[in-house]
């Protein structure tokens, strides 16, 4: 084999690899977009009226997870099963965020911690490495840690909202007491 043929072969391999990476990147962009949409739905629990409509917010988030399942199904077809870790860096961050979002939805619905198997089911993937595309323990745990941070934020926001509402009631009460009384003679 000549040097030219060898470099031509290497160039072909690199071009094919670049195509695979580009295909993966396109699917991951769709996953990231859907994750942002789910996050937007769930972030509304931090609003003053956030706790009032949690079931509907969780239902809307679960509907969006069906899109995630489609994207993950598509992602599975973009690379050979045995090369999962070769391309893992492309979807690692978004998979961790999706694990967080799935954990947060389950917590809002049941006030309990979700298992890795439940998260994998919500995402439409596996936990078993031998089956190809799967939810790594590290990605699941990173998602749960992000959820812990989000729950502490939710707790602080809830307490502040309660204090604000109490102060508002006090202000309205004092304003009513301090209102000047105008007597009219009749």
N, C-alpha and C positions, 0 to 999 in steps of 0.2 A: 504494500500500500504506500503510495507516494505521500509526501507531506501535504500536497494540495488536496488529495482525496481525504486525508485524515482531518484537515481543517474544515473541509466541506462537510464531512460527517458530523463534526463537533458543532458547526454552525447550524446544521439541520436539527440537531438535538436541542440546542439553545433556543432556536426559533419555536420549536414545538413546546418547550417548557414555558416560554414567554406567552404563548397562546393560552396554555392551561391557566397560568397565573392571571391573565387578563380576563378569562371567562369566570374564574373564581371571584376576582375583584368586582365584576359586574353584579354577580349574585349577592355578594356581601354588601354592596351598596344598597340593594333592595332590602336586605335584612336590617341594615342600619336605619334606613328610612322608616321601616315598620316599627323598630324599637323606639325611635323618636316619637312616633305617633302614640304608641302605648304609654310612654313616659308622660306625654302631654295629658293624656286622659287621667293617668293616676296622680299627677302632680296637683290636680284640682282638690285632692283631699286636704291640702294645706290651706285652702281658702276658708274664709269664715263659715261658709255653709257646707264645707267639704264632707262632714260626717253624715249629712242628711241623705245623701244619694249614693252611698258606697255600693250597694248591690248593682245599680245600673252602671256605675263606672267599671266595676269588675266584669260585668257582662260584656260591655263594650271592649274592654281589654282582651277578654277571652275570644271575642270575635276576631280581633286583630291577630291573635296567636294562630288562627287558622292560616293567615297569610304567611306567618313565620314558618309553619309546617310545610307550606308549598315551597318556599325559598330553600329550606333545608333539604327537602326532597330533590330539588334541582341541583343544589350544591353537591349532593352525594354522587351525581352523575358526572361531575367535572374532573375527577381524578381517580386513579386506581386506589382501591381499598387499602392496600398495603402502604400507601404513601400519605396517610392521614397526617402524620407528624411533620412531614416535609412541608406541607402547606398550612399547618395549624395556625401559624402566626397571622394568616390573613383574616381568620374569623375568631380568633381567641377573645379579643376584647368585646366584640358584639355578642358572642355567646355568653360571656360573663355578665354582660348587661342584661341579656334576655333571661338568664338564670335569676338575676336579681328581680326583674320585673315579674317573672312567674312566682317567685317566692313572696313578693310583696302582695300580689293578687290573692294568693292562697291565705296569707296572713290576714289580709283585710276581710276575707270571707269567713275564715274559721278561727282566727286568733291562735293559730298553731304554726309550728315550723314545718316546712315542706321537706319531703325526702328527695334525694337525688333522682330516684325512680319517677316520682311525681313530676319533677321539673322536666325530666327527659320526655315523659309522656306529653306534657303540655307543649313542648317544643317540637315534638314529632321526631324524636331521635332515640338512640339507644344508650344504655349505660355499659353495655358489654363491648369491649374494645375489638373483639374478634368479628363483630358484625359491621365493622367499618366506621362510618361517621357516628360518633358517640359524644356524650357529655362527660368530659374528664372530671375526676374528683376535684382537681384544682380549680377548674372553671366553675363548678357548682359551689365550692366553698367560697370563692371570690364573690360570687353573686350573693350568697348568704351574708357575707361580711358587709357588702354594700347595703343590703337590706337592714342590717343592724344600725348602720349609720342613718339611713332614711327614717327608721323608727324613732331614733333619738331626736331627729329633726322634727318629726311629727309630734312627739311628746312636748317638746319646747313650744312649738307653734300652738298646740292645743291649750297649754297652760296660759300662754300669752293672750290668746283669744278670749279665754274665760276671764282673765284679769281685765282685759279691755272692756268686755261687756259689763263687768261689775262696776268699773269706773264710770262707764257711760250711764248706768242706772243711778249711781250715786250723784253724778252731775245733774241728771234730769230731776232727781228728787230735791236736791239743793236749789236748783233753779226754780222749781215750783214753790218751795218754801220762801225763797228770797224775792219772789215777784211782788212788786209793790201793789198794795191793795188800794184801789181808787174808789172812794166813797162818793156817791152822787146823792145830792139832796133831791128829794122828790116832792 
